[in-house]
């Protein structure tokens, strides 16, 4: 009897240590319990969970599996599913989560995990079902409410998604991840006023928090803080496309009497060197400048109370160094039918497009840029990038030759490149955004998936056709073929999830119509 009391006391203490994230102490106590009883299921279960939280799923699996073989317990099965998932054993993880949903007591976390796996497989309808199952026994399950919102956004049911996010925020107002997801849904739906306000939650959202912790010595701008008359560091944040899109606000801030120091990645300095009113430009690794306040670049739409009708339209606002332009003109050779000259600031002044996404000239050989993929590590890369071979119908457009305007080419695309005589790829000759910009100004049109190159073409006021997945990024809004951010951009949207063929067919038709 005394031994049972000691083990029970040890288990209570071990659980308390685990709840406090004192993993090493909890593991040591569990091992002590197992030294007395090697088959103690409670100690095996808790040690497996502790090892999983310590990042040792390989050690956790056999312990949890030993318990799961004897006890059809939902907690054990869910922990085993988590460990399998951490090891990349997705089918085994799914089987364990499913088993947990039929065990007693029912564990809503198992439905949450199944829903998350469905979202990762681009199955939002199935994910929605799983999240609703998780909410049936626990209507206040904040994580399920949040992820239900994500599943609904993926189906473009934005109003329902907003309601789910609002329910989650009512239960947990300080959830930055939920508030940020809510902001993206609002902005995608065109509600800029509420969207930019909630967009500030990105500063505390897990995947993005590092952007706003880089210069802790500088006072950080907060909503309501005036910037007029101050020396402001505009801090770069998020990806290259975000920076290109929102750097347009820097001259507007300077025009208010603010002295602006602009922080940009080094590879962007040359194309934004001529932004009006900027005191100087620094790199991300440069020491803190002497400024009164640091303001994240993507907070400027909130500061400016931007709505769709007041988006700054001063394009082009990117420029091209003349030496780069001459270099790329020489590499590409003469392009028949071109007229124009390089302006004094280095901006290429070529015949403008006939309208949003129009071509620069009618007739003659057309030279078209192409971007089929972005960074593989982008969280939504599987939705936005297109295998090069799938674009084959475009390459048959008469009177066109093509240039891949991207530094990297994926291994899967090498064969398609070799098999396409009308397609050239400069590859490593594209060193930075100045090279990309110079190449874009030598082309009649860019056809691009949703990457920074599409943004750069828009910032240069070059004709660009952007290919979007069914559930696009917030900035592209819904139900329109133009963009209020870039007057020379045309948007091509998937009519259903994954349907790139319809998009490619539409692009080919428009190329044929503009011969």
C-alpha positions in Angstrom: 0.0 0.0 0.0 2.8 2.4 0.9 4.5 1.7 -2.5 1.3 2.6 -4.4 0.9 5.8 -2.4 4.6 6.7 -3.3 4.1 6.0 -7.0 0.8 8.0 -7.0 2.6 10.9 -5.3 5.5 10.7 -7.8 3.1 10.7 -10.7 1.3 13.8 -9.4 4.6 15.6 -8.9 5.9 14.5 -12.4 2.7 15.9 -14.0 3.1 19.2 -12.1 6.7 19.4 -13.4 5.6 18.7 -16.9 2.8 21.3 -16.7 5.5 23.8 -15.7 7.6 22.8 -18.7 10.4 21.5 -16.4 11.0 18.6 -18.8 14.3 17.2 -17.5 13.0 16.9 -13.9 9.7 15.4 -15.1 11.6 12.9 -17.2 13.9 11.9 -14.4 11.0 11.3 -12.0 9.2 9.2 -14.6 12.3 7.1 -15.1 12.5 6.7 -11.4 8.9 5.4 -11.4 9.7 3.0 -14.2 12.7 1.6 -12.4 10.3 0.4 -9.7 7.7 -0.8 -12.2 8.9 -1.1 -15.8 5.4 -1.5 -17.1 3.7 1.4 -15.3 1.3 2.8 -18.0 0.9 6.2 -16.5 4.7 6.7 -16.2 5.3 5.4 -19.8 2.6 7.7 -21.1 3.9 10.8 -19.3 7.5 10.1 -20.2 6.5 9.7 -23.8 4.7 13.1 -23.8 7.7 14.7 -22.0 10.1 13.3 -24.6 7.9 14.5 -27.4 7.9 18.0 -25.9 11.7 17.9 -25.6 11.9 17.2 -29.3 12.7 13.4 -29.1 9.7 11.8 -30.9 11.8 8.8 -31.9 12.3 7.9 -28.2 8.6 8.7 -27.4 7.1 6.4 -30.0 8.0 3.0 -28.5 6.9 4.1 -25.0 3.5 5.4 -26.2 3.0 2.5 -28.5 3.5 0.1 -25.6 0.7 1.7 -23.7 -1.5 2.0 -26.8 -1.3 -1.7 -27.4 -2.9 -2.4 -24.0 -5.2 0.6 -23.5 -7.4 2.2 -26.1 -7.0 5.5 -24.5 -7.6 8.7 -26.5 -4.9 10.7 -24.7 -2.2 8.1 -25.4 -3.3 7.6 -29.0 -3.3 11.3 -29.7 0.2 11.7 -28.2 1.4 8.7 -30.3 -0.1 10.4 -33.4 1.8 13.6 -32.6 5.0 11.7 -32.2 4.5 9.8 -35.5 3.7 13.1 -37.2 6.9 14.7 -35.9 8.8 11.8 -37.5 7.1 12.3 -40.8 5.0 9.1 -40.5 1.9 10.9 -41.7 -0.2 7.8 -42.5 0.6 6.3 -39.1 -0.2 9.6 -37.4 -3.5 9.9 -39.2 -4.4 6.3 -38.2 -3.6 7.1 -34.5 -5.6 10.3 -34.5 -8.6 8.5 -36.0 -8.3 5.8 -33.4 -8.3 8.6 -30.7 -11.6 9.9 -32.0 -13.3 6.6 -31.4 -11.8 6.0 -27.9 -13.2 7.1 -24.6 -13.2 9.7 -23.5 -13.5 11.5 -26.9 -10.5 13.8 -27.3 -11.3 17.0 -29.4 -7.5 17.5 -29.9 -7.5 14.4 -32.1 -10.1 16.0 -34.4 -8.0 19.2 -34.4 -5.0 17.3 -35.5 -6.9 15.5 -38.2 -8.2 18.8 -39.4 -4.7 20.3 -39.5 -3.5 17.4 -41.6 -6.4 17.9 -44.0 -5.5 21.6 -44.3 -1.9 20.7 -45.1 -3.2 18.4 -47.8 -5.3 21.2 -49.3 -8.5 19.5 -48.3 -10.3 22.4 -46.6 -13.8 20.9 -46.7 -12.6 17.8 -44.8 -10.6 20.0 -42.5 -13.8 22.0 -41.8 -15.6 18.8 -40.9 -12.9 17.8 -38.5 -12.8 21.2 -36.8 -16.6 21.1 -36.3 -16.3 17.7 -34.8 -13.7 19.1 -32.3 -16.1 21.9 -31.4 -19.1 19.7 -30.8 -18.0 18.5 -27.3 -16.0 21.7 -26.7 -17.6 24.9 -28.3 -15.0 27.1 -26.6 -12.0 25.2 -28.2 -10.2 28.3 -29.4 -7.6 26.5 -31.6 -10.4 24.7 -33.4 -12.4 27.9 -33.9 -9.2 29.6 -35.3 -8.4 26.7 -37.7 -12.1 26.5 -38.7 -11.7 30.1 -39.8 -8.6 29.1 -41.8 -10.5 26.2 -43.5 -13.4 28.5 -44.4 -11.0 31.2 -45.9 -9.5 28.4 -48.0 -13.0 27.9 -49.4 -13.5 31.7 -49.8 -16.4 31.7 -47.3 -15.0 34.8 -45.8 -18.0 36.0 -43.8 -18.3 32.6 -42.0 -14.6 32.6 -41.4 -14.8 36.1 -39.8 -17.5 34.8 -37.5 -15.3 31.9 -36.4 -12.4 34.2 -35.8 -14.6 36.6 -33.8 -15.8 33.7 -31.6 -12.2 32.7 -30.9 -11.2 36.3 -30.1 -14.2 36.7 -27.8 -12.8 33.7 -25.8 -9.1 34.7 -26.1 -8.8 38.4 -27.0 -5.0 38.3 -26.7 -4.5 35.6 -29.4 -2.3 37.3 -31.9 -2.4 34.4 -34.4 -6.2 34.5 -34.5 -6.3 38.3 -34.8 -3.8 38.2 -37.6 -5.7 35.5 -39.5 -8.9 37.6 -39.0 -7.1 40.6 -40.5 -6.1 38.6 -43.6 -9.7 37.5 -44.1 -11.0 41.1 -43.7 -8.5 42.5 -46.1 -9.1 39.8 -48.7 -12.8 40.6 -48.4 -12.0 44.3 -49.0 -12.6 45.6 -45.5 -9.5 47.7 -45.3 -10.6 49.8 -42.3 -11.0 46.9 -39.9 -8.4 44.8 -41.7 -5.4 47.2 -41.2 -6.4 47.6 -37.6 -6.2 43.9 -36.8 -3.2 43.6 -39.1 -1.1 45.0 -36.3 -1.4 41.6 -34.5 1.2 40.3 -37.0 3.8 41.8 -34.6 3.1 39.1 -32.1 2.0 36.3 -34.4 4.4 33.3 -34.1 5.8 33.0 -37.6 6.4 36.8 -38.0 7.4 38.0 -34.6 11.1 38.0 -35.4 10.5 40.9 -37.9 9.6 43.2 -35.1 12.3 42.3 -32.5 15.4 43.2 -34.6 16.0 46.7 -33.2 14.9 46.6 -29.6 16.8 49.8 -28.7 14.6 52.0 -30.9 11.2 53.2 -29.7 8.6 51.3 -31.7 5.7 53.0 -33.4 2.2 52.1 -32.1 -1.2 53.0 -33.6 -2.1 56.6 -32.7 1.5 57.8 -32.4 2.2 60.8 -34.7 5.1 60.6 -37.1 5.1 64.1 -38.5 8.2 66.1 -37.8 10.1 63.1 -36.4 13.1 61.1 -37.7 11.6 57.7 -38.6 13.3 54.5 -39.5 11.0 52.5 -41.8 11.8 48.9 -41.1 11.7 46.2 -43.7 9.5 43.3 -42.8 8.2 40.0 -44.1 9.1 38.9 -47.7 10.5 40.8 -50.7 7.1 41.1 -52.3 5.7 42.8 -49.2 8.5 45.3 -49.1 8.2 46.2 -52.8 4.4 46.6 -52.5 4.5 48.9 -49.4 7.7 50.9 -49.9 5.5 53.2 -52.0 4.5 54.8 -48.7 7.9 56.1 -47.8 7.8 59.2 -50.0 4.3 60.0 -48.7 5.6 59.9 -45.2 8.6 62.2 -46.2 6.1 64.6 -47.7 4.5 65.1 -44.3 7.7 66.7 -42.9 9.1 63.4 -41.6 12.7 62.6 -42.1 12.7 59.0 -43.4 15.6 56.5 -43.1 14.6 53.5 -45.1 15.7 50.0 -44.2 15.9 47.5 -47.1 17.7 44.3 -48.0 20.9 45.1 -49.8 19.7 43.5 -53.0 16.9 46.1 -53.2 18.9 49.3 -52.7 19.6 50.0 -56.3 16.0 49.8 -57.5 14.7 52.1 -54.7 17.6 54.6 -54.5 15.6 57.3 -56.2 12.5 57.3 -53.9 11.7 61.0 -53.3 12.3 62.4 -49.9 14.3 59.5 -48.4 17.2 60.8 -46.2 19.2 57.6 -46.7 18.8 53.9 -47.1 20.4 51.3 -44.8 20.7 47.5 -44.8 19.1 45.1 -42.3 22.4 44.4 -40.6 23.5 48.1 -40.3 23.7 49.7 -36.8 20.6 51.5 -35.5 20.5 55.0 -37.0 19.7 58.0 -34.9 15.9 58.0 -35.2 13.1 59.0 -32.9 11.0 56.0 -33.7 11.0 52.8 -35.8 7.9 52.0 -37.8 7.3 48.7 -39.6 6.8 49.3 -43.3 3.5 47.4 -43.4 2.0 49.6 -40.7 1.8 52.6 -43.0 -1.5 51.7 -44.6 -3.0 51.9 -41.1 -1.2 55.1 -40.4 -2.5 56.5 -43.7 -6.0 55.1 -43.2 -5.7 53.5 -46.6 -8.9 52.1 -48.3 -9.1 50.7 -51.8 -9.7 54.1 -53.3 -6.8 55.8 -51.6 -4.0 53.4 -52.4 -0.9 55.4 -53.5 -0.7 55.1 -57.3 2.6 56.9 -58.0 4.0 54.3 -60.4 6.6 53.7 -61.4 8.3 54.1 -58.1 11.1 51.6 -58.8 14.0 52.6 -61.0 16.7 50.8 -63.0 20.4 51.8 -63.0 21.3 52.7 -66.6 24.4 50.5 -66.5 22.3 47.4 -65.7 19.9 48.3 -68.5 22.6 48.6 -71.1 24.1 45.3 -69.8 20.9 43.3 -70.2 20.1 44.9 -73.6 23.4 43.6 -74.8 22.8 40.2 -73.4 19.4 39.8 -74.9 20.4 41.3 -78.3 18.3 43.7 -80.3 14.5 43.4 -79.7 12.8 44.4 -83.0 10.1 47.0 -82.8 11.3 48.7 -79.6 11.4 52.4 -79.2 12.2 54.5 -76.2 15.1 55.7 -74.1 16.5 55.6 -70.6 15.3 58.5 -68.5 17.6 60.7 -66.5 16.9 58.8 -63.3 17.5 55.4 -64.9 13.9 54.6 -65.4 13.2 52.9 -68.7 10.7 55.0 -70.8 9.3 52.5 -73.3 6.0 52.6 -75.0 3.4 52.2 -72.3 0.8 49.4 -72.1 -2.6 50.0 -73.7 -4.3 49.3 -70.4 -3.9 47.1 -67.3 -1.8 44.2 -68.3 -1.6 45.3 -72.0 1.3 44.7 -74.3 3.8 47.4 -75.1 3.6 47.0 -78.8 1.2 45.4 -81.3 2.9 43.3 -83.9 6.4 41.9 -84.3 8.1 39.3 -82.1 7.0 39.7 -78.5 9.5 39.0 -75.7 7.8 37.7 -72.6 9.2 37.1 -69.2 8.0 34.2 -67.1 8.2 33.2 -63.4 6.8 29.7 -62.6 8.0 29.3 -59.0 9.1 31.3 -56.0 10.9 30.3 -52.8 10.2 26.6 -51.9 10.1 27.5 -48.2 7.2 29.9 -48.7 4.3 28.6 -46.5 1.9 28.5 -49.5 4.4 27.6 -52.2 2.5 24.4 -53.1 -0.5 26.5 -54.0 1.3 29.3 -55.9 4.1 27.7 -57.9 3.5 25.8 -61.1 5.6 23.1 -62.7 7.2 24.5 -65.8 5.9 21.7 -68.0 2.3 22.6 -67.2 2.9 26.0 -68.9 3.6 24.3 -72.2 0.4 25.6 -73.9 1.7 29.2 -73.4 5.0 28.4 -75.2 3.2 27.6 -78.4 1.8 31.2 -78.7 2.9 32.4 -82.1 5.2 35.4 -82.4 6.5 35.0 -78.8 9.7 34.0 -77.2 10.2 33.6 -73.4 12.7 34.4 -70.7 12.6 32.8 -67.3 13.0 35.8 -64.9 14.1 33.8 -61.8 17.4 33.0 -60.2 16.7 29.4 -59.3 15.1 26.6 -61.4 13.8 23.5 -59.6 15.1 20.1 -60.6 11.6 19.1 -61.8 11.7 21.9 -64.3 15.0 21.2 -66.0 13.6 18.8 -68.5 10.9 21.2 -69.6 13.4 24.0 -70.0 15.6 21.7 -72.2 12.6 20.7 -74.3 11.4 24.3 -75.0 13.4 26.1 -77.7 11.5 29.3 -77.3 12.5 29.6 -73.6 15.7 31.2 -72.3 17.0 31.2 -68.7 19.7 33.6 -67.7 20.0 31.8 -64.3 22.9 33.1 -62.2 23.3 36.2 -64.4 20.3 37.6 -62.4 22.2 38.7 -59.3 19.8 41.0 -57.5 16.6 43.0 -58.0 18.4 45.6 -60.2 19.2 42.9 -62.7 15.7 41.6 -62.5 14.3 45.1 -63.0 16.6 45.8 -66.0 15.6 42.5 -67.6 11.9 43.4 -67.1 12.3 46.7 -68.8 13.6 44.9 -71.9 10.6 42.6 -72.1 7.1 43.3 -73.4 5.2 41.4 -70.7 5.8 39.4 -67.6 3.7 36.3 -66.8 4.3 35.4 -63.2 3.0 33.4 -60.3 2.5 35.3 -57.1 6.1 36.2 -56.3 8.3 39.3 -55.7 9.1 39.6 -59.4 5.4 40.3 -60.1 5.5 43.0 -57.5 8.6 44.5 -59.0 7.1 44.6 -62.5 4.1 46.4 -61.0 6.4 48.9 -59.2 8.1 49.5 -62.5 4.8 50.0 -64.3 5.5 47.2 -66.6 2.7 45.0 -68.0 2.4 41.9 -65.8 -0.1 39.1 -65.8 -0.2 37.5 -62.3 -1.5 33.9 -61.9 -3.3 33.3 -58.7 -4.5 30.2 -56.8 -8.2 29.8 -55.9 -7.7 31.2 -52.4 -5.2 34.1 -53.1 -3.1 36.2 -50.8 -5.0 39.0 -49.1 -3.6 41.8 -51.3 -5.3 40.5 -54.4 -8.9 40.7 -53.1 -11.6 38.7 -54.8 -13.7 38.9 -58.0 -11.6 41.2 -60.0 -9.1 40.9 -62.8 -7.2 44.1 -62.0 -5.3 45.2 -58.9 -5.7 48.5 -57.1 -2.1 48.2 -56.1 -0.6 48.0 -59.6 -2.4 49.7 -62.5 -0.4 47.7 -65.1 -1.3 44.3 -63.6 -3.9 41.8 -64.8 -5.0 39.0 -62.5 -5.8 35.4 -63.6 -7.5 33.4 -60.9 -8.1 29.7 -60.6 -11.9 29.0 -61.0 -11.6 26.1 -58.6 -8.9 24.7 -56.3 -5.8 23.6 -58.1 -7.2 24.4 -61.6 -4.1 25.8 -63.3 -5.2 24.5 -66.7 -8.1 27.0 -66.9 -5.7 29.8 -65.9 -3.1 28.8 -68.5 -5.8 28.4 -71.2 -7.0 32.0 -70.5 -3.5 33.3 -70.7 -2.9 31.5 -74.0 -6.2 33.0 -75.4 -5.1 36.5 -74.4 -1.7 36.1 -76.0 -3.3 34.9 -79.2 -5.8 37.8 -79.2 -2.9 40.3 -78.9 -0.9 39.2 -81.9 
